[in-house]
């Protein structure tokens, strides 16, 4: 019985790690694409600086949501 409880906690920890890790990878990928396009845009139109800052910040919500899901998974058990 103790082995099953230990296995359950290990699976929950793995699920939490995947929730946070995959969302962080997706955010990094999205920001790399947005950052590259933003650098070209700002070279041509510097007045779009505020818009580019907002567009780079939007993918960060994926990491925040991944963290919330990971916390919910860990607090369930």
Order of alpha helices (4+ residues) and beta strands (2+ residues): alpha-alpha-alpha
